[in-house]
C-alpha cells in the first residue's frame, strides 16, 4: 500500500492520515488557548508545549475526540535540560495513523516538579511515570502507586538529573 499523502483528508476504512501535527495544534489552541504555550511543527519530532497542570485534561481531549483518537501513549519520558525539567508524551492514533508529542516544562527546584498523572487517561503511563519519578524526581499527582521502580526505596536522589552526585557507596557496596 502506498504511503498516505499528508493532505489532511482521511479514508477511515484504510486508516490513512487524518490530520498533521499542525492541525492538531490548531485544534488544541482553539479549545485550550490558555494551556498551549508554544507549537513547534517545523522540527523532526513536532510537539506542542503545554501548561503542566492541564496535561491530563488535554490528554483526555486528544484521546476522546473521534477525529484525533490518540488512544496510544507510546512513551512518556522525563528530560533534564539543565535549566528546567520536562515531561514528553508521545501519542499515536492507530486508527488515523497520526502522532504528536506533548511537552510540559517544569521547574527543577527540589519538590517543585509536579504535574497531574495521566494514568486515568492512559493506564500504560503507570510505569512510565514511576520511572520519571524514580530517575528525575518528577511528582505525578494523583498517581495510584507513585514509588521507585528501578532503584531501592532508600536510594538518595534521582540519578538522571544533571545535578545528581553519584554516591561512592550504598550500604557499604561500592557503586
N, C-alpha and C positions, 0 to 999 in steps of 0.2 A: 504494500500500500504506500503510495507516495506521501511525503510529509504534508501536513495541513498547512495551508497558507496562513499567514498572520493577518487575516482580513478582519477579524472581529466577528465574523459570521460563524455559525456553528451548525453542524449536521449532527443532531443528537443521537441518531442511530449509529453513526460511525464514531461518535465521541471526539470529534475534531475540536480544535482550539476554539474556545468560546470568546475569551477576552484576553487582551495582553495586559502586562503589569501596569501600564499607564492608565488603561481603562479601569482597572480595579482601584487604583489610587484615586482616580476621579470620583468613583462611587463612594469611596471612604471619605474623601474631602467633602462631598456633598452632604453626606449623612452625619459625619463626625468632625466637622471643621475644627472644633476646639481640641480634638485629640490628635490630629495629623500635624506633626511638626515639620516634616520635610519629605519630599518624594525624590528618589534617585532611580530613574529608569534608564539612564544612559550609561550604566555600568554593567559589567558582565553578569552580575547577580543582582538584578533590580530589587530595591527594597523601599519600604515606607517606614519612616521613623515616627513612632507614636509615643504618646504620653504613657508612661509605665502604668499608672493607676487605671488605665482604660483597656489594658490588653485583653482581659477576659471578655469584656463587652464587645470589643471589635472582633475578637476571635469567634464569638458566638454568631455575630452577624455574618462573617465570612463563611462559616460552616453552614448556617441555616438558609442563606439566600440561595434560591434554586439556580440562578444564573451563575453563581460563583461556586458553590458546593465544595468548599475547601474542607473536606471531611478527614483529610490525612495530614497529621503533623509529622512530617518526615524526620525532623530533627529540631531539638531545642538546645542551644549552645550558650554557655557563658563566655564572655570575652572581657579581657582586661586591656584597655587601650593606653594604660599608663595614667592618664588624667581622669578617667572615668571607667566604670564597668558598663557592660551592656548584656542584654539577652537577645539572641536572634532566633526567630521562629520561622522555620522553612516549611511552607504549606504547599499542598498539592491537591488538585482535583483530578481524581481518576476518571470521573465521568466526562469532564470537559478537557482534560489534558492541559491544564494550565497550572502555573505555580507562582508563588510570591513569597517574599521574605518580609516579615515584620521585624523591626528592631526597636528596642526600648533602652535608652541610655539611663544609667543610674549613678548616683554619687558613689565615690569609692571609700568614703569615711566609714570606719567600722560601725556596723549596725544600721547604716543609712540605706544600704542597697536592698530595697524591698519593693515587691510588686505582687499583685494578686496571682494566685495559682490558676493555671489553665487546665488542671486535671478534670474539673467538671465539664469542660468543653471537649477536650481530647484526653481520654483516660490514659493513653500511651505516654503522656507527659510526666507521669508519676516518677519513673526512674530518672528521666532526663532532668527534672527539677531537683531531685535529690543529688544528682551528680553535680549540678551547678552550685547547689548549696554546699556540698562537701568540699569542692575544689576551689570555689571562688567566694564563698560566704554570702551568696545572694539568698535572701529570705523570700520564700513564696508563701504569702499569707493565705491561709485557708487550705493549705496542702493537707491531705489526710494523714500523712505519716512523714513529716519532714525531719529526717535524721540522716546521719552519714550513711553512705552506701559503699564506698571504696576503702575508706580509712577507718582505723579503730575509733571507737567512741571517745576515747581520751586523747586523741591526737590534737595537738595545739596548732591552730591557724588553718589556712587554706592554701595549699601548695601551688596552685596555678595563678595566684595573684603575683604580679610583678614585684611587689614589695615584700614578698614572703622570704623569710630567712630560714633555710633548712636547718633542722637540729643536727647536732653531731651524733646524737644517740637517742634512742627511745627505749625506756625500761632496761638500760644497760646494753642494748644491742646497737652496734654501730650502724648508722644509716648511710 
